[in-house]
Amino acid sequence: MRLVFLGLAGAGKGTQALVLSEKLGIPFVSSGDMFRHHLSQSTDLGRLAKGYMDKGELVPDEVTIKMVVDRIEQRDCRKGFILDGFPRTLAQAEALDRALGKGPVEKVLYIKVSEEELVRRLAGRISCRTCGTPYQLDALPAQAKTCPKCGGELYQRADDKPEVVRKRLELQWPEVQGLAGYYAGQKKLVEINGERPVDQVGSDLLKAVGA
Ligand SMILES: [Zn+2]
């Protein structure tokens, strides 16, 4: 079961991918975790990536692809994997197809959430200045002024301000649309309505993968 998650930031991909990974017993491969692993272990690929990042340049697709392939060739991925955060662009999707060869991506799960809803979710988020934990404003007790975990001060990150969120979504939108079109052309795209409770989205995802 080789799966890719697709969707805009805030659509709930990470949460759903983790749940699905546990249900299916296949690893959740997040591009963010993969990068952190290579950078913290200072692997060859990590040092290569760091070279670009130190110069303020984007890490080239070929380096990222190598990290992905290296990860999904490990034993725990023999029964499959769930990719999140990669591919981000059409060029990366094509490179991934070439790299996977005879074991291609089977299904692409596109969690669709409208821009209004995403802005509501993301702009309603506050974080702890001390431990960094993000909270959904409406999930916190009304009188909470400090972090329930560590007592740190809660604030809205510049990243989470509505106008910044909107700008970020506008930048991501064309890429997500491009990828959706690409995988629809390969008859791999499954659209999931992400504007419903987490468990309902989860059960749709299970149905979509035939589990
Ligand atoms: Zn905290």
Boltz pocket constraint, residues with backbone or C-beta under 6 A from the ligand:
constraints:
  - pocket:
      binder: B
      contacts: [[A, 128], [A, 129], [A, 130], [A, 131], [A, 132], [A, 133], [A, 147], [A, 148], [A, 149], [A, 150], [A, 151], [A, 152]]
      max_distance: 6.0
